[in-house]
């Protein structure tokens, strides 16, 4: 399997990495729902970790709630 950069990581590997980093709620289904709600995704279907985290922070807003 080719090495993936933080800018181009498959959705499955992205979920795995986020879970290993402490996410208790992210699943592939949740990620797909986030994408449907406007989360950034690369043209090739991969994820950019920093862009996703920035999107989540924006979505959470000041109160920390979705």
Secondary structure as GFF3:
##gff-version 3
##sequence-region A 1 66
A	DSSP	alpha_helix	11	20	.	.	.	ID=ss1
A	DSSP	alpha_helix	28	36	.	.	.	ID=ss2
A	DSSP	alpha_helix	49	60	.	.	.	ID=ss3
###
